[in-house]
């Protein structure tokens, strides 16, 4: 188990790398969710954005706490529930804003 301080340090460093590499949120469309559900795992790749808001985007709502381990841990959303949510709202931009060993926070963005 990684300590909270270590996770924060890793996330700060990853945020700096993300900014240097000019990572921006990715557009996920309902067709991408359909492809992922059909077994095309690379159909959805949510980039790490970190503790920043890339130029040209703004955050929408609160980040969603998603389980990435496959072991449904409360109070996180399962990947299936997250993808159903993405599919229900239509095409939207997403980025990972914080990541730990087993869960991550995924944020919705919109272009401005």
Buried (B, 14 or more C-beta within 10 A) or exposed (E): EEEEEEBEEBBEEBBEEBBEEEBBBBEBBBEBBEBBBEEEEEBBEBBBBBBBBBEEBEBEEEBBBBBBEEEEEEEBBBBEBBBEBBBEEEEBBBBBBBBBEBBBBBBBBEEE
